[in-house]
Amino acid sequence: MRRPFIAGNWKMHLTRAEAIALAEAVAQKAENFPHVDIAVCPPFVYLEAVGRAIAGSRVALGAQNMYPESSGAFTGEISPPMLSDLGCRYVILGHSERRQWFGEKDEFINKKVHAAFKAGLRPIVCVGEQLAEREAGQTLQVIRRQFEGSLADLTAEQMQQTVIAYEPVWAIGTGKVATPHQAEEVHLELRKLIAQRYNTEISQQVVIQYGGSVKPDNAGELFSQPDIDGALVGGASLKADQFLAIIAGMKKGQPSGGR
């Protein structure tokens, strides 16, 4: 059975003191949810401080991005070994904001995915369509293209360790949210793509999160879908009570872990 996984993407928010306080509040309550894996992904400059704040708790540390090279003359970039050295377990790659504002393409994201595994990090790889693409009926086509490009040449073992986050771009930070049916349709399609490349068994082991204006009042309904294994939470992860309420929305025994 797949273990539910909920991660908070703090993006470019908070001061150092606020980040530490938020991390401590989440870590303090994390023991109440032994059936859910939890991670927080603060800005680079707060990784070490947040790592200390959650040390010894059930909360894992994640980063929001990285450069695929292990070292070199890449001013302003952060390498995979640096993240590992700080105690990161996860790294978000291919987020729609990276694709949209920084021009990241599937091939470049794929390099990052392989570099993450080399450094002992688990990638959270984001895929998702723009509003115009959904309205044109191209959602599954876009998802297939991003899956094939961003997750190319992974071994079966690496695929099992990869977390996929489906984030419809039109629902990120807009207050809009895909209906449970819309989200489930894409999650199921992703499992089909995994099964086609590997096999059904592996497709049933990969954790697939939903991301896009997830809040306490819609989390439970989303999590009730058989192929939605958790969430990559943006704005609601910046308040401990909201983030913890979303985690609480993942009831014990969810997801089903298979069909």
C-alpha positions as CSV (number, residue, x, y, z in Angstrom):
1,M,0.0,0.0,0.0
2,R,1.2,3.5,-0.9
3,R,1.8,5.8,2.1
4,P,0.0,9.1,1.9
5,F,2.4,12.0,1.6
6,I,1.7,15.7,2.2
7,A,4.4,18.3,1.6
8,G,4.3,22.1,2.1
9,N,5.9,24.3,-0.5
10,W,6.6,27.6,1.3
11,K,7.8,29.3,-1.9
12,M,9.3,32.8,-1.4
13,H,7.6,33.5,2.0
14,L,8.4,34.0,5.7
15,T,11.2,35.4,7.7
16,R,13.7,33.2,9.5
17,A,11.8,33.5,12.8
18,E,8.5,32.8,11.1
19,A,9.9,29.8,9.3
20,I,11.3,28.3,12.5
21,A,8.0,28.9,14.4
22,L,6.0,27.2,11.6
23,A,8.3,24.3,11.4
24,E,8.2,23.7,15.2
25,A,4.4,23.9,15.2
26,V,4.0,21.3,12.4
27,A,6.7,19.0,14.0
28,Q,4.9,19.2,17.4
29,K,1.6,17.8,16.0
30,A,3.1,15.5,13.4
31,E,3.1,12.6,15.8
32,N,-0.7,12.6,15.6
33,F,-0.6,11.4,12.0
34,P,1.6,8.3,11.9
35,H,-0.1,7.1,8.8
36,V,1.0,10.1,6.7
37,D,4.4,11.1,5.5
38,I,5.0,14.8,5.9
39,A,7.6,17.3,4.5
40,V,8.2,21.0,4.6
41,C,10.1,22.8,1.8
42,P,11.3,26.3,3.0
43,P,13.3,28.8,1.0
44,F,17.0,27.8,0.6
45,V,18.2,30.4,3.1
46,Y,16.1,28.8,5.9
47,L,16.8,25.1,5.2
48,E,19.4,24.7,7.9
49,A,17.3,26.5,10.5
50,V,14.1,24.6,9.7
51,G,16.1,21.4,9.6
52,R,17.1,22.0,13.2
53,A,13.6,22.9,14.2
54,I,12.2,19.6,12.9
55,A,15.1,17.4,13.9
56,G,13.9,14.2,15.6
57,S,10.3,14.6,14.4
58,R,8.3,12.8,11.7
59,V,8.6,15.8,9.4
60,A,11.1,15.6,6.6
61,L,13.0,18.5,5.0
62,G,12.7,19.3,1.3
63,A,14.0,22.0,-1.0
64,Q,12.1,23.9,-3.7
65,N,14.6,23.5,-6.5
66,M,18.2,22.8,-7.4
67,Y,20.7,22.9,-10.3
68,P,21.7,19.6,-11.8
69,E,25.5,19.9,-11.5
70,S,27.2,18.8,-8.3
71,S,29.6,21.8,-8.3
72,G,31.0,24.5,-10.6
73,A,30.9,28.1,-11.7
74,F,27.1,28.5,-11.5
75,T,26.7,31.7,-9.5
76,G,23.5,31.8,-7.4
77,E,22.7,28.1,-7.9
78,I,22.4,25.3,-5.3
79,S,23.7,21.8,-6.0
80,P,22.1,18.5,-5.1
81,P,25.0,17.5,-2.7
82,M,24.5,20.8,-0.9
83,L,20.9,19.9,-0.2
84,S,21.9,16.4,1.0
85,D,24.5,18.0,3.2
86,L,21.8,20.1,4.9
87,G,19.7,17.0,5.6
88,C,17.1,17.4,2.8
89,R,15.3,14.2,1.8
90,Y,13.1,15.7,-0.9
91,V,13.4,18.3,-3.7
92,I,10.6,19.8,-5.8
93,L,11.5,19.8,-9.5
94,G,9.6,21.1,-12.5
95,H,7.1,23.2,-10.6
96,S,4.9,25.2,-13.0
97,E,6.4,28.4,-11.7
98,R,9.8,27.2,-12.7
99,R,8.5,26.2,-16.1
100,Q,6.5,29.4,-16.6
101,W,8.8,32.1,-15.2
102,F,12.2,30.6,-15.6
103,G,11.7,28.8,-18.9
104,E,12.5,25.3,-17.6
105,K,11.9,22.6,-20.1
106,D,11.3,18.9,-19.7
107,E,14.8,17.9,-20.7
108,F,16.4,20.2,-18.1
109,I,14.0,19.0,-15.4
110,N,15.0,15.4,-16.4
111,K,18.6,16.2,-15.8
112,K,17.7,17.5,-12.3
113,V,15.7,14.3,-11.6
114,H,18.7,12.1,-12.3
115,A,21.0,14.4,-10.4
116,A,18.7,14.2,-7.4
117,F,18.9,10.4,-7.3
118,K,22.6,10.6,-7.6
119,A,22.7,12.8,-4.5
120,G,20.3,10.5,-2.5
121,L,17.3,12.9,-2.8
122,R,13.8,11.9,-3.7
123,P,12.4,14.1,-6.4
124,I,8.8,15.5,-6.3
125,V,8.3,16.1,-10.0
126,C,5.5,18.5,-11.0
127,V,3.3,18.2,-14.1
128,G,0.2,20.1,-15.1
129,E,-1.6,21.9,-17.8
130,Q,-2.4,25.6,-18.5
131,L,-6.0,26.8,-18.5
132,A,-5.9,27.2,-22.4
133,E,-4.7,23.6,-22.7
134,R,-7.5,22.3,-20.5
135,E,-10.1,24.3,-22.4
136,A,-8.7,22.9,-25.7
137,G,-9.0,19.4,-24.4
138,Q,-5.3,18.9,-24.3
139,T,-4.8,18.0,-20.6
140,L,-3.9,14.3,-21.0
141,Q,-1.7,15.1,-24.0
142,V,0.3,17.7,-22.0
143,I,0.6,15.3,-19.0
144,R,1.9,12.6,-21.3
145,R,4.5,14.9,-22.8
146,Q,5.7,16.2,-19.4
147,F,5.8,12.7,-18.0
148,E,7.8,11.3,-20.9
149,G,10.2,14.2,-21.0
150,S,10.7,15.0,-17.3
151,L,10.9,11.3,-16.2
152,A,12.8,9.8,-19.1
153,D,15.3,7.0,-18.6
154,L,14.5,6.2,-14.9
155,T,15.1,2.7,-13.7
156,A,12.1,0.8,-12.2
157,E,13.6,1.3,-8.8
158,Q,14.0,5.1,-9.3
159,M,10.4,5.4,-10.6
160,Q,9.1,3.7,-7.5
161,Q,11.0,6.4,-5.4
162,T,9.8,9.3,-7.5
163,V,6.9,11.4,-6.2
164,I,4.7,12.9,-8.9
165,A,2.7,16.1,-8.2
166,Y,-0.2,16.9,-10.5
167,E,-0.7,20.6,-10.4
168,P,-3.2,22.1,-12.9
169,V,-1.6,25.5,-13.5
170,W,-4.9,27.3,-13.6
171,A,-5.6,26.1,-10.0
172,I,-2.3,27.3,-8.4
173,G,-2.8,30.2,-6.1
174,T,-6.1,31.2,-7.8
175,G,-8.5,29.8,-5.3
176,K,-9.8,27.5,-8.0
177,V,-9.4,23.8,-7.6
178,A,-9.8,20.8,-9.9
179,T,-12.9,18.8,-9.0
180,P,-12.1,15.4,-7.4
181,H,-13.2,13.8,-10.7
182,Q,-10.9,16.1,-12.8
183,A,-7.9,15.4,-10.5
184,E,-8.6,11.7,-10.3
185,E,-8.8,11.5,-14.1
186,V,-5.2,12.8,-14.5
187,H,-3.9,10.7,-11.6
188,L,-5.3,7.6,-13.2
189,E,-3.7,8.6,-16.5
190,L,-0.3,9.0,-14.9
191,R,-0.7,5.5,-13.4
192,K,-1.5,4.2,-16.9
193,L,1.6,5.9,-18.3
194,I,3.8,4.3,-15.6
195,A,2.2,0.9,-16.2
196,Q,2.9,1.2,-19.9
197,R,6.5,2.0,-19.4
198,Y,7.1,-0.4,-16.5
199,N,4.3,-2.6,-15.2
200,T,1.1,-2.4,-13.2
201,E,2.8,-3.3,-10.0
202,I,5.1,-0.4,-10.2
203,S,2.3,2.0,-11.2
204,Q,0.5,1.1,-8.0
205,Q,3.5,1.9,-5.9
206,V,4.3,5.4,-7.1
207,V,2.9,8.2,-4.9
208,I,1.0,10.9,-6.8
209,Q,0.1,14.1,-5.1
210,Y,-2.4,16.7,-6.1
211,G,-1.5,20.4,-5.9
212,G,-3.5,23.5,-6.6
213,S,-5.3,25.6,-4.0
214,V,-5.6,22.6,-1.6
215,K,-7.3,23.8,1.6
216,P,-8.8,22.1,4.7
217,D,-12.3,22.3,3.3
218,N,-11.5,20.5,0.0
219,A,-8.7,18.1,1.1
220,G,-10.9,15.3,2.4
221,E,-12.9,15.0,-0.8
222,L,-9.8,15.1,-3.0
223,F,-8.1,12.4,-0.8
224,S,-11.1,10.2,-1.1
225,Q,-10.2,9.5,-4.7
226,P,-8.4,6.1,-5.1
227,D,-5.4,7.5,-7.1
228,I,-4.7,10.7,-5.1
229,D,-2.1,9.9,-2.5
230,G,-1.8,13.3,-0.8
231,A,-1.0,16.9,-1.7
232,L,1.7,19.4,-2.5
233,V,0.3,22.4,-0.6
234,G,1.2,26.0,-1.3
235,G,-0.5,28.9,0.5
236,A,-2.2,26.8,3.1
237,S,1.1,25.3,4.2
238,L,2.1,28.7,5.6
239,K,-0.3,28.5,8.5
240,A,0.3,25.5,10.8
241,D,-3.4,25.1,11.7
242,Q,-4.4,24.9,8.0
243,F,-1.6,22.6,7.0
244,L,-2.3,20.3,9.9
245,A,-6.0,20.3,9.1
246,I,-5.2,19.2,5.5
247,I,-3.1,16.4,6.9
248,A,-6.0,15.4,9.2
249,G,-8.1,15.2,6.0
250,M,-6.2,12.1,5.0
251,K,-8.1,9.5,7.0
252,K,-6.4,6.3,8.1
253,G,-6.6,3.6,5.4
254,Q,-6.4,6.2,2.5
255,P,-5.5,5.9,-0.2
256,S,-6.5,2.4,-1.3
257,G,-3.1,1.7,-2.8
258,G,-4.6,-0.2,-5.6
259,R,-7.7,-1.0,-7.6
